[in-house]
Each structure stands twice: as structure tokens, then as C-alpha cells.
């Protein structure tokens, strides 16, 4: 009788634990290889980041639920922690990333899981609409002398790439990156975590909103043939960052505007301590974000710069394993400097382009590796003023049910001074914003800034 009672208690405890984990985390535990105990997933992140499992900051599925095709891929091979050695795939990743992954005693453990590309190719109504316009763009879209798009609405601007005969091929590729298959807007609650060489960490909890003014696929009252209307200022996109924690930053709001013609970006910030909105200079776009982060205004998501501030060079093609179709989990490592530690990767013959600053200050150039169909930059390598590899990034991506891309893990690591910033996104998806929702007045009301 005592044995039966003990077994009943054990089974009940196990069920309670499983029920308290999000569905994705349970599935991850069952399907994946042995998990490093220092890797936290989804709700577990609250063990290290206070507030992660409360309110808006809670890992959840993309809009409409998980994409079961992308979430349940078959792993063809694994390298890294408890798997095969990374040296087998040395040529399938950028050199700085390989050097970091092969030194877990410094940077922490990591694993790459290869899956097949074909079973997870993009599909669905929005993708078909996007590709139909992409075909029309062959005849309709062009670049002006300064490097801005002409006659663009949505779809890939330049689907035909001719490196041998087109001197502006790299410029066209970066515009394909900017106008890749994505939703009308993005609502992204996130944690930015930093760690220095002494392993001191700190965390910022942030809400971000981004609104695309072109390249829009969901038809609504403000969308006309891919363009947001009205748009009298010819804005290309805008985004805001609002701080939730720590307390001394809570209520701070930044609002950034990018235009689709030769006009400088605009940056506004609300500072709670003085209860005032101030306009900030965007001239120092090579500087890191405030707070000691390893992202600059130009390199988030691989590249966020103004195309016309760079000289562009096409460096060729390179087959890489990239996390272009991953699964929708947040990762956090207690001891290492990375996240996205156990994602799905696919072999893709990437385009490699270089953005060289016309007026370098802190950085000389950035190298981007773009998927040949989805045009996302899952890897980037940024070089300092001396031309040394400096900040390396990994941007992992998933897919929602409608195949729009979502992000759940990024990192940017200063490999010279051993300092990292990694981002866990609790959600990355569309929320049907209007331009008015991203005014400073409405943002302050929503956040209840003091």
C-alpha cells in the first residue's frame, strides 16, 4: 500500500510539473537531445529575470498559434553540446562564430540542429500574394541615383540578381533584405541582457512596436495596395522602444522614424525624470545603444542602417547553416554569453554583401549573410575602425501559421572585450497598429509613464 501511495505521489508531482510548463517547452524536452541544465526555456527564464513570467512579458505563440510544420521538424544531425564536434561543419558558419562555439569554456555551450529546407518552404495566401507582386516588381521597381526605391509597394523589390553584369547588385540585395516577407507591424515584448568578462549581468525589460508603411500584406482600411495611407511625410517605417524595468528607466520611451527619400532619420525620447519629450541627434548611428548594449542604431537585426550612408560590395555566395526556420522558444543561459542555444538550422546558399561606411567613426564595415529567398540576415559580422572582427550577431527566426517571420532569440557579442547582449523575445508578431498608436502621446498613456 505504501509503495502504491508513493508511486501515485510521484506521478501526480510529474503531471503537475508538466502542466505548469508551456506546451512548447514540454514538447522541446521530449523531442530534443539532452538539455544543458544551464539553458532555460520559456517560463523558466523567470528564475533569472524577475518579471519574465508576469503580465505582458510571458513567452507565447505567434499570432494564431504555433506553426506545427516549423515547430516539429525532423533533425538530420546535431553539432555541439552532447552532439558531434563543430569542426565537421566549420565551413558552414562564419569564422568568428565557429571560433566562439568551439570554446565553450569561455562563451558557454551551444548546439546546432540541422533540418531540411524543402518541408518548411514558405506557403499560404500571403506568401502567394507577396510572390505575385514580386514577379511584377521585375518591371516596375528600380533604384534612383542616390539609392532609394522607385515605384515600390510590396514584394521583393529585385527578384532577379545578376552579380556578373549589375554593378548595383549589393544595393539591390540589401533592399530585398529590408522588404523581406513580413507582417504589417510587430509587437515585441523582450528582455535585453548584458554580460561582461567578469560575468556581471543585468537585464532590461522592454516593449517595442514597429510599423511598416510599405510592404504591407494584410488589407485593412489604412492599407492600399501595400502602402499605408495617409502618409504625407513619406515615412518608410517607424518603431518605438519603451522601458518597463529596471525602475530607474521605467517609462522612458524612444520613437524612431525612417523615411523613404533623402531625409535624415528622426529620433524622439520621453524622459520621465524631467517629464519632457526631447529630440535626439541621429548622427551618431555608429554608437552603441545607451546602457552598455552591444547593438548600435545601424546593426540591429543584422542591419538597420540608412542604405545611402554606405558603399556596397557583393562578396559572392557561401553555403551556410542558418536558423532561418526555427522554433518558437525563448532561450536563456545562466553561465554563457549566448542564447538560441539549440535551434533548427537549414543549409542555404547565402548572398554575402558588405556595407562599408562612407564616413566611419567607430565601425568600418558590416558583412551580412542573406538567405537567397527570404533575404533575412541570420549572421552578421561587424568590424571596428581598424578592420578587426568586433561584434558578431546571430538572429534566429521562426514562422507563424501564416508564414510571416517571428524572432525569439538574438545575440550581439563583442568578441574583442568579451561582452555580450542577448535578447529574448516573448512574442514577435502583428497587432494591427495604426500610425496614431505610435504617437508619443498615446505611447505615454499606454505605458502610464510617470
C-alpha positions as CSV (number, residue, x, y, z in Angstrom):
1,X,0.0,0.0,0.0
2,X,2.9,2.4,0.9
3,X,4.5,1.6,-2.5
4,X,1.3,2.4,-4.4
5,X,0.9,5.6,-2.5
6,X,4.5,6.6,-3.2
7,X,4.1,5.9,-6.9
8,X,0.8,7.9,-7.0
9,X,2.5,10.9,-5.4
10,X,5.4,10.7,-7.8
11,X,3.2,10.5,-10.9
12,X,1.0,13.3,-9.6
13,X,4.0,15.6,-9.0
14,X,5.3,14.9,-12.5
15,X,1.9,15.8,-14.0
16,X,1.8,19.0,-12.1
17,X,5.3,20.0,-13.3
18,X,4.4,19.2,-16.9
19,X,1.1,21.1,-16.7
20,X,2.9,24.1,-15.3
21,X,5.3,24.3,-18.3
22,X,4.2,25.9,-21.6
23,X,3.3,23.4,-24.3
24,X,6.3,24.4,-26.4
25,X,8.7,23.7,-23.5
26,X,7.2,20.2,-22.8
27,X,7.4,19.3,-26.5
28,X,11.0,20.6,-26.6
29,X,12.0,18.4,-23.6
30,X,10.5,15.3,-25.2
31,X,11.8,15.8,-28.8
32,X,15.2,17.4,-28.2
33,X,18.6,15.9,-27.2
34,X,19.9,16.1,-23.6
35,X,19.5,19.7,-22.4
36,X,22.2,21.6,-20.7
37,X,20.9,22.4,-17.2
38,X,22.2,26.0,-17.7
39,X,19.8,26.6,-20.6
40,X,16.5,27.9,-19.5
41,X,13.5,27.8,-21.8
42,X,10.3,29.9,-21.9
43,X,8.7,30.3,-18.5
44,X,11.9,29.0,-16.8
45,X,13.6,32.3,-17.6
46,X,11.8,33.9,-14.7
47,X,14.3,32.0,-12.5
48,X,16.9,34.6,-13.5
49,X,14.9,37.6,-14.9
50,X,12.4,39.0,-12.4
51,X,9.1,39.7,-14.1
52,X,9.6,37.5,-17.1
53,X,6.5,35.3,-16.2
54,X,4.3,38.2,-15.3
55,X,1.8,40.3,-17.4
56,X,3.0,41.2,-20.9
57,X,6.4,39.5,-20.6
58,X,5.4,35.9,-21.0
59,X,6.6,33.6,-23.8
60,X,3.6,32.9,-26.0
61,X,2.9,31.6,-29.5
62,X,2.9,33.7,-32.6
63,X,-0.4,35.2,-33.8
64,X,-2.9,32.5,-34.5
65,X,-0.9,29.8,-32.6
66,X,2.2,27.8,-33.3
67,X,3.1,26.7,-36.8
68,X,3.2,22.9,-36.3
69,X,5.2,22.4,-39.6
70,X,8.1,24.5,-38.3
71,X,7.8,23.5,-34.7
72,X,8.0,19.8,-35.4
73,X,10.9,19.5,-37.9
74,X,12.9,16.3,-38.1
75,X,16.5,16.8,-37.0
76,X,19.0,15.4,-39.5
77,X,22.1,16.0,-37.5
78,X,23.3,17.9,-34.4
79,X,26.7,19.5,-33.5
80,X,27.9,21.0,-30.3
81,X,26.7,20.2,-26.7
82,X,26.3,16.4,-26.3
83,X,26.5,16.0,-30.1
84,X,29.0,15.8,-32.9
85,X,32.0,18.2,-33.0
86,X,31.7,21.6,-34.6
87,X,34.8,21.0,-36.7
88,X,32.6,18.9,-39.0
89,X,30.7,22.0,-40.1
90,X,33.4,24.5,-39.8
91,X,32.9,25.7,-43.4
92,X,29.1,26.1,-42.8
93,X,29.3,29.1,-40.5
94,X,31.2,32.4,-40.4
95,X,34.7,32.0,-38.9
96,X,34.1,34.3,-35.8
97,X,31.0,32.2,-34.8
98,X,32.9,29.0,-35.3
99,X,35.8,30.2,-33.1
100,X,33.3,31.1,-30.4
101,X,31.3,27.9,-30.5
102,X,34.4,25.8,-30.2
103,X,35.4,27.4,-26.9
104,X,32.6,26.6,-24.5
105,X,34.8,27.2,-21.5
106,X,34.8,30.9,-22.4
107,X,31.4,31.5,-24.1
108,X,29.2,28.7,-22.9
109,X,27.7,25.6,-24.5
110,X,25.8,25.7,-27.8
111,X,24.2,23.3,-30.2
112,X,23.1,23.5,-33.9
113,X,20.4,21.1,-35.2
114,X,20.1,20.7,-38.9
115,X,16.7,20.2,-40.6
116,X,15.7,20.0,-44.2
117,X,14.7,23.2,-46.1
118,X,12.1,21.8,-48.5
119,X,9.5,20.6,-46.0
120,X,9.3,24.1,-44.4
121,X,9.3,26.2,-47.6
122,X,7.0,29.3,-47.3
123,X,3.4,28.9,-48.3
124,X,-0.1,30.2,-47.8
125,X,-2.2,33.1,-49.0
126,X,0.0,36.0,-48.0
127,X,3.1,34.3,-49.5
128,X,1.4,33.8,-52.8
129,X,0.2,37.4,-52.9
130,X,3.7,38.5,-52.0
131,X,5.3,36.4,-54.7
132,X,2.8,37.5,-57.4
133,X,3.8,41.2,-56.7
134,X,7.5,40.2,-56.6
135,X,7.1,38.9,-60.2
136,X,5.5,42.3,-61.2
137,X,8.4,44.1,-59.5
138,X,10.8,42.9,-62.1
139,X,9.4,45.5,-64.5
140,X,8.1,48.1,-62.0
141,X,10.8,48.7,-59.3
142,X,14.1,50.5,-59.7
143,X,16.7,52.5,-57.8
144,X,17.4,56.2,-58.2
145,X,20.9,57.7,-58.3
146,X,21.0,58.1,-54.5
147,X,20.0,54.5,-53.8
148,X,16.2,54.9,-52.9
149,X,13.5,52.7,-54.2
150,X,11.2,53.9,-57.0
151,X,7.7,52.5,-57.6
152,X,7.9,50.1,-54.7
153,X,4.7,48.8,-52.9
154,X,5.3,45.3,-51.6
155,X,7.0,42.0,-52.5
156,X,10.7,41.5,-53.1
157,X,11.9,44.7,-55.0
158,X,14.6,42.9,-57.1
159,X,13.9,39.2,-57.5
160,X,16.4,38.9,-60.4
161,X,20.0,39.1,-59.2
162,X,22.8,39.3,-61.7
163,X,26.2,39.7,-59.9
164,X,28.2,39.5,-63.1
165,X,26.6,42.3,-65.0
166,X,24.9,44.5,-62.4
167,X,27.2,46.9,-60.5
168,X,24.5,47.8,-58.0
169,X,23.7,44.2,-57.1
170,X,24.7,44.6,-53.4
171,X,22.4,47.7,-53.0
172,X,19.5,45.7,-54.5
173,X,20.2,42.8,-52.2
174,X,20.1,45.0,-49.1
175,X,16.7,46.4,-50.3
176,X,15.5,42.8,-50.6
177,X,16.6,42.4,-47.0
178,X,14.6,45.4,-45.9
179,X,11.5,44.4,-47.8
180,X,11.6,40.7,-47.0
181,X,8.4,38.8,-46.3
182,X,7.0,40.2,-43.1
183,X,3.8,41.3,-41.5
184,X,2.4,44.9,-41.4
185,X,3.7,45.6,-38.0
186,X,5.3,43.9,-35.0
187,X,4.7,44.0,-31.3
188,X,7.7,42.7,-29.4
189,X,8.0,42.4,-25.6
190,X,11.6,41.5,-24.8
191,X,14.4,41.2,-22.3
192,X,17.8,42.6,-23.2
193,X,20.5,41.0,-21.1
194,X,24.2,42.1,-21.0
195,X,27.1,40.2,-19.5
196,X,30.7,41.4,-19.2
197,X,34.0,39.5,-19.0
198,X,33.6,39.3,-15.2
199,X,30.2,37.6,-15.7
200,X,28.3,40.5,-14.3
201,X,24.8,40.6,-15.8
202,X,21.9,43.0,-15.9
203,X,18.5,42.9,-17.6
204,X,16.2,45.5,-19.1
205,X,12.5,44.6,-19.8
206,X,11.2,46.4,-22.9
207,X,8.1,46.7,-25.1
208,X,8.8,47.6,-28.7
209,X,6.4,48.4,-31.6
210,X,7.3,48.6,-35.3
211,X,5.0,49.8,-38.1
212,X,5.8,49.2,-41.8
213,X,4.5,51.9,-44.1
214,X,5.3,49.9,-47.2
215,X,5.4,46.2,-47.9
216,X,2.1,45.6,-46.2
217,X,0.1,42.5,-47.0
218,X,-2.8,42.5,-44.6
219,X,-5.5,44.5,-46.3
220,X,-7.4,47.0,-44.0
221,X,-8.8,50.5,-44.1
222,X,-5.3,52.0,-43.8
223,X,-3.6,49.8,-46.4
224,X,-3.9,50.5,-50.2
225,X,-2.0,48.1,-52.5
226,X,0.8,47.5,-50.0
227,X,1.1,51.1,-48.8
228,X,-0.1,52.7,-45.5
229,X,-2.3,55.7,-46.2
230,X,-2.3,58.5,-45.4
231,X,1.5,59.0,-45.3
232,X,2.2,62.7,-46.0
233,X,5.7,62.6,-44.5
234,X,6.7,59.6,-46.8
235,X,7.8,57.5,-43.8
236,X,9.2,54.1,-44.7
237,X,8.9,52.6,-41.2
238,X,8.9,53.7,-37.6
239,X,9.5,52.0,-34.3
240,X,9.4,52.7,-30.6
241,X,11.1,51.2,-27.6
242,X,9.5,51.6,-24.1
243,X,11.2,50.5,-20.9
244,X,9.4,48.5,-18.3
245,X,12.3,47.7,-16.0
246,X,14.5,48.5,-14.2
247,X,12.6,51.1,-12.2
248,X,15.0,54.0,-12.9
249,X,14.3,53.5,-16.7
250,X,10.7,52.7,-16.5
251,X,8.6,55.0,-18.6
252,X,11.4,56.0,-20.9
253,X,10.1,56.0,-24.5
254,X,12.1,56.3,-27.7
255,X,10.4,56.9,-31.1
256,X,12.4,56.5,-34.3
257,X,11.4,57.4,-37.9
258,X,13.0,56.3,-41.2
259,X,11.9,58.0,-44.4
260,X,11.9,56.6,-48.0
261,X,13.8,59.5,-49.5
262,X,16.9,61.6,-48.9
263,X,16.0,62.9,-45.4
264,X,17.8,62.3,-42.1
265,X,16.1,59.9,-39.6
266,X,14.3,61.4,-36.7
267,X,14.6,60.2,-33.0
268,X,12.5,61.5,-30.1
269,X,12.7,60.4,-26.5
270,X,10.5,60.9,-23.5
271,X,12.4,61.3,-20.2
272,X,10.3,60.6,-17.2
273,X,12.6,62.4,-14.7
274,X,12.0,65.7,-16.4
275,X,8.6,64.8,-17.9
276,X,9.6,66.2,-21.2
277,X,10.0,65.0,-24.8
278,X,13.4,65.7,-26.4
279,X,14.6,65.4,-30.0
280,X,17.8,63.4,-30.2
281,X,20.5,63.5,-32.9
282,X,20.7,60.5,-35.2
283,X,24.1,61.5,-36.5
284,X,25.9,59.1,-34.1
285,X,24.3,56.0,-35.6
286,X,27.5,54.0,-35.2
287,X,27.4,54.4,-31.4
288,X,26.0,51.7,-29.2
289,X,22.6,51.9,-27.7
290,X,22.5,53.5,-24.2
291,X,23.0,51.2,-21.3
292,X,26.2,49.5,-22.5
293,X,24.4,47.3,-25.1
294,X,26.3,45.7,-28.0
295,X,23.8,46.8,-30.6
296,X,24.2,50.1,-32.5
297,X,21.5,52.1,-34.2
298,X,22.8,50.6,-37.5
299,X,23.2,46.9,-36.7
300,X,20.1,45.6,-35.0
301,X,18.6,42.5,-36.6
302,X,21.9,42.4,-38.6
303,X,21.4,45.7,-40.3
304,X,19.2,48.7,-39.6
305,X,21.2,51.5,-41.3
306,X,20.3,54.0,-43.9
307,X,21.3,52.4,-47.2
308,X,22.7,55.6,-48.7
309,X,25.3,56.0,-45.9
310,X,27.3,53.0,-47.2
311,X,29.3,51.8,-50.1
312,X,28.0,48.4,-51.0
313,X,30.0,45.4,-52.3
314,X,28.9,42.0,-53.4
315,X,31.3,39.3,-51.9
316,X,29.8,36.2,-53.5
317,X,27.8,33.2,-52.4
318,X,28.5,30.9,-49.4
319,X,26.6,27.9,-48.3
320,X,25.9,28.1,-44.5
321,X,23.7,26.5,-41.9
322,X,21.4,29.3,-40.8
323,X,18.5,29.4,-38.4
324,X,16.0,30.8,-40.9
325,X,13.2,28.4,-40.0
326,X,13.5,27.8,-36.3
327,X,11.0,27.0,-33.5
328,X,9.3,29.5,-31.2
329,X,11.0,29.3,-27.9
330,X,12.9,31.8,-25.8
331,X,16.3,30.7,-24.5
332,X,18.4,32.0,-21.7
333,X,21.8,30.7,-20.5
334,X,22.9,31.3,-16.9
335,X,26.6,30.8,-17.4
336,X,27.3,31.5,-21.1
337,X,27.2,34.6,-23.3
338,X,24.7,33.3,-26.0
339,X,21.1,32.3,-26.5
340,X,19.2,30.4,-29.1
341,X,21.4,27.6,-27.9
342,X,19.5,24.7,-29.5
343,X,17.7,26.0,-32.6
344,X,16.9,24.5,-36.0
345,X,19.2,25.4,-38.9
346,X,18.9,24.8,-42.7
347,X,21.6,24.7,-45.4
348,X,21.3,27.7,-47.6
349,X,23.5,29.2,-50.4
350,X,23.6,32.7,-48.9
351,X,24.4,36.0,-50.6
352,X,27.3,37.7,-48.9
353,X,27.4,41.5,-49.0
354,X,29.5,44.2,-47.3
355,X,28.3,47.6,-46.1
356,X,31.3,49.9,-45.9
357,X,30.8,53.3,-44.1
358,X,31.3,56.4,-46.2
359,X,32.2,58.3,-43.0
360,X,33.5,55.7,-40.5
361,X,33.6,56.7,-36.8
362,X,33.5,53.6,-34.6
363,X,32.9,51.0,-37.2
364,X,34.4,50.4,-40.7
365,X,32.1,47.8,-42.2
366,X,29.5,45.2,-41.7
367,X,29.2,41.8,-43.5
368,X,25.7,40.3,-44.0
369,X,24.8,36.8,-45.0
370,X,21.3,36.8,-46.7
371,X,19.0,33.9,-47.4
372,X,18.5,33.6,-51.2
373,X,14.7,33.5,-50.9
374,X,13.7,35.0,-47.6
375,X,16.6,37.6,-47.5
376,X,16.9,37.6,-43.7
377,X,20.4,38.1,-42.2
378,X,20.8,35.3,-39.7
379,X,24.5,36.1,-39.3
380,X,26.4,39.4,-39.4
381,X,30.0,40.3,-38.7
382,X,30.7,44.0,-37.8
383,X,34.3,45.3,-37.9
384,X,35.8,48.1,-35.9
385,X,37.7,51.2,-37.2
386,X,40.9,49.1,-37.5
387,X,39.1,46.4,-39.6
388,X,39.1,43.8,-36.9
389,X,36.1,41.5,-36.3
390,X,34.4,43.2,-33.5
391,X,30.6,42.5,-33.0
392,X,29.1,39.3,-34.3
393,X,25.4,38.6,-34.3
394,X,23.1,35.6,-34.6
395,X,19.4,36.3,-35.4
396,X,17.2,33.2,-35.2
397,X,13.8,33.2,-36.8
398,X,10.6,31.1,-36.7
399,X,7.4,31.2,-38.7
400,X,3.9,31.9,-37.6
401,X,0.9,30.0,-39.1
402,X,0.7,32.5,-42.0
403,X,4.5,32.0,-42.5
404,X,5.4,35.6,-41.5
405,X,8.8,35.6,-39.7
406,X,9.0,35.8,-36.0
407,X,12.0,36.2,-33.7
408,X,12.6,34.7,-30.3
409,X,16.4,34.9,-29.9
410,X,19.1,37.3,-30.9
411,X,22.6,38.0,-29.6
412,X,25.3,40.6,-30.4
413,X,28.7,39.7,-28.9
414,X,31.8,42.0,-28.7
415,X,34.4,39.3,-29.2
416,X,37.3,41.7,-28.5
417,X,36.4,42.6,-25.0
418,X,34.2,39.6,-24.2
419,X,30.9,41.5,-23.7
420,X,27.5,40.3,-24.9
421,X,24.0,41.4,-25.3
422,X,21.3,38.9,-25.9
423,X,17.6,39.3,-26.5
424,X,14.8,37.0,-25.6
425,X,11.5,37.9,-27.3
426,X,8.4,36.7,-25.5
427,X,6.4,37.4,-28.6
428,X,7.1,38.8,-32.1
429,X,4.0,39.3,-34.2
430,X,1.4,41.6,-35.8
431,X,-1.1,43.6,-33.7
432,X,-2.7,45.8,-36.3
433,X,-1.3,49.1,-35.2
434,X,-2.3,52.4,-36.6
435,X,0.1,55.3,-37.2
436,X,-1.7,57.1,-34.4
437,X,-0.9,54.3,-31.9
438,X,2.8,55.2,-32.2
439,X,2.5,58.8,-31.3
440,X,4.4,59.8,-28.2
441,X,1.1,60.9,-26.5
442,X,-0.6,57.5,-27.0
443,X,2.6,55.6,-26.0
444,X,2.8,57.5,-22.8
445,X,-0.8,56.8,-22.0
446,X,-0.4,53.1,-22.7
447,X,2.7,52.7,-20.6
448,X,1.4,55.0,-17.9
449,X,4.7,56.9,-17.8
450,X,5.1,58.9,-14.7
